[in-house]
Each structure stands twice: as C-alpha cells, then as structure tokens.
Amino acid sequence: MSAHPPVPTPDSDGRLRVDEDTAGRIADVMFALSTPSRVQLLVCLTGGPRLVGELVEELGLEQSAVSHQLRVLREHGLVRAERVGRHRVYALSDEDARVLLTYAIRRVARPATPRGRLRGAASAS
C-alpha cells in the first residue's frame, strides 16, 4: 500500500505553495470535474463499483457518452476500471477521489457569499 503525500500546510503568511507542475495537475483534476455528467458518474460510483450498463440506466445517458466520460475520469485518476469477464467494472480510484467530490458538493451547497470588500485585502486607493 502506498503512502499518501502529505497535506500541504500554509506557510507563515497563510499561503499554500505549489509548483507549476503541481498546479497543472490540479487543473487537470478540476477539468475532470468540469462537466455535470462526469460529476454525476462520480456520485453514482460513491455507492460502490458499477458496470457501464448500470450507469447508463441510472443516468439515462447513451452508452457511448458514459464510456467516453468514464475514460476522461480514468485518465485523470478519479476512477479505475477492472475487467470482469467481458465487462468492465468502474469504481472510484481511491478515498481521495471521494473526499474531493465531497468537498466540491459541500462547497456549492453553501449559501452564496455576499459581494463586498474582502477582509485583509489591500486598498485600491
């Protein structure tokens, strides 16, 4: 079993730091979450491994569309596939994929933040 990389902690001024490569990989993962159908597929997989046909039935999408979106999710490391006989069974890649989805859902479920001046922001005068 491989160890997870450490969770980044803010430096003395409260900022997280990432290098360009890490920023690019984060953007790739966020891209994978950028369509509603991919998010819906991930939500379906939170219930456990599923066959493509089960996902097609549950989401009411075409089989080709589901397969394409699963390929994108797999390429971005959010799902994994295992061949069982003639079928492929898809599952979330790991607990981090579930956590990422959970936090995304939590983020959009919050009430909208009122617009206005940010605390601690530099003045524009």
N, C-alpha and C positions, 0 to 999 in steps of 0.2 A: 504494500500500500504506500503510495507516495504522499509525502507531507505537503500540505498547502503552503503557499508563500505567505509570509506574514502580512497582516492587515496593515496598510500604511497608517502612520500616526502623524498628526500635524507637527510641524517644526515649531520653534519658539515664537514665530509670529502668527501661528494658527493656520498656516497654509500647508496643504498636501503638496508633495512634489512628485512629478512623474517625468520620465524622459520621453523623447519624441517617439521611440518605438512603442513604449507602453501606451502613450496617448493614442497612437494609431490603432493598437489592438483593442483598446477600449472603444474607440469609434466604430471598429468593425463589429463588435458585440452589440453596440447600440443600433447599428444598421440592421442587425438581425431582428431587433425588436421593433423595427420601423413600419411594419405593416400589421393591420389588425388580424389578418388570417394567421400570421406566424405567432402572434401573441395568443390567439385562440387555440392553436395547436399546442403550445406550451402549457396552457391552462389544462387542456384535456390530459396531457401527459403527467400532470401532478397527481392524478389518480392511479398512476402505475403504467407499465408498458402496454402498448396498444398496437394492433395491426392497422395497416393503412386503411383497409376496408371499414374498420370500426371508426376511424377518424373521419372518413368520408361520410359515413352515415350520421355521425353525431353533428358534424358541422354543415352538412348539406352542400359541400363543395364537390367539384369534379375530382375524380381520382388523379388526373394529371396535375391539377393545381395543388392538391395535397402533397403529392410526391415531390413536386418542384419546391414547395415551401419547406418540406422536411429536409431536402437536400441542402438548402440555404442554411437552415438551422444546424444541420450536421457539420457543414463546412465552417461554421462559426463557433463550433464547440459547445452548443447548447443541448443537442440531442445526440444519441448514439443509436446505432441500428445493429441488430443481431439477426442473422439468417436462421430461421427455424423451418426446416423442410424447404418448401417452395416460397415461403413467406418471409417478409422482413418484419421484425417487431421493433418498434421505436420506444425509446424511454428518454427521460431527462438524462443528461450526461453525468450529472453529479448533484450533490446538495447545493453547491454554489449557484447552479442554474435556477434551482427552486428559490433560493434566497434572493437572487437578482429579480426574478419575477415578482416575488412577494413584496419587495421594496418598491418596485415600479407601481404595483397596484396600490400600495399604501400611499405613495406619493400623489397619484392622481385622485385618490379618494378624499384628500384633504380639501377643506374649503379654500377657495381662491384667496391669495394674499392680497390685501388692499394695495393699490398702487400709491406710491408716495416716496418720500425721502428714505433712503436706507440708513439705518443707524451705523455710524462709523465711516460713512462714505465721505470722501474728500469733497470739500465745497467747490463749486464750479465758478466762484466769483472772481 
